[in-house]
Amino acid sequence: MKKYLVTREITEDYIIPANDEKEALSIFNSIVNYKDSSISDLILQHNIDLHTDILKYKPVEEDKD
């Protein structure tokens, strides 16, 4: 069986209502952990060798407009 490298680059920006940065990061981590775990079964089922580079940036408070 042949193997193919398929690459996807994504930037996701989440604007999270929260009382402080710690709460925003907690909510963010819950979201991404759920997303990551939800695809793990499909990756295993199809015997996919997944490599990821994750860049996580410091939260920036949105301007109040």
Secondary structure, DSSP 4 states (H G I P E B T S, - for coil): ------------------SSHHHHHHHHHHHHHHHHHHHHHHHHHTT---------PPP-PPP--
